[in-house]
């Protein structure tokens, strides 16, 4: 049975929904594959530089399942954003791991300012990307991306897919399930997680 392994990179200061949203989509898609009798396995793991405890941006503590040293080969890499990217974008060990891991991946993805890390590490350098609206200018000023798009949920340039902030990672992850398997699998995953956003905000109406 073919197995696709998706690795979610986490680090201190990572924005929680940036990786938890995709985690929910990917793990639900695993159940959808079984329901649709698709004879493939989808494995989702978390990885941090040293493994063990990671303290996220809003205070959620997460235990990474793997360290860089023992991470299995990945088919898909996802890099979240969050305040921690300001530090990690200068972390040579993390950038080197991202660069090397990306070479073997079918898809390399990011949420929010994870695209800044991807650009610094190399996979998104010279590509069309996006990020959280509040970090568009920061990413542009770094000069590593060919073009930084705004007012868009996610951008694909070759095998690199970057998404805007926080909840946009859910949209990107559903799109990715459609690419890995089928639009039907993606639509069923969306239905099972009951993700049906209807902007703009209308609670006061």
QUIJOMO-V473009 format. One line per field, one symbol per residue. phi: phi as a letter, one per 40 degrees, with the letter a starting at -180 (. if undefined). psi: psi as a letter, one per 20 degrees, with the letter a starting at -180 (. if undefined). burial: b if it has 16 or more other ideal C-beta (glycine too) atoms within 10 Angstrom, else e. Layout:
BEGIN
phi: ???
psi: ???
burial: ???
END
This chain:
BEGIN
phi: .cbbbbbbcbadgccdcdbcdddccccccdccdcccfccabbbbbbabdbggcbbcdbhccbcccabdcbccdbcbbbbcbhdccccccbcccccccccccccbccbbbabfcdccccccchdbcgbcaaaddcbdcdccccgcccabcbfacabbbgcbbbbccfccccdcccdcccccbadccccccdcccfcacbcccbccc
psi: pppppppopqrpjppgihhhghgggghhhghggghjkomqpopprqprgjabpporhjippqophqrhhjprpqhppporbrhhhhghijohgghhggggghhjqhpprrpcjhhgghghhhhjpjrprraqhijggggghhjhqhpoqrlqgqppocjpoqrbqehhhgghhgghhhhhfqhghghhggghjlomqmqrpkhi.
burial: eeebbbbbbbbbbbbbbbbbbbbbbbbbbbebbeeeebeeebebebbbbebeebebbeeeebebbeebeebeebbbbbbbbbebbeebbebeebbebbeebbeebebbbbbbbbbbbbbbbbbbbebbbbbbeebbebbeeeebbeebbeeeebbbbeebbbbbbbbbbbbbbbbbbbebbeeebbebbbeebebeeeeeeeeee
END
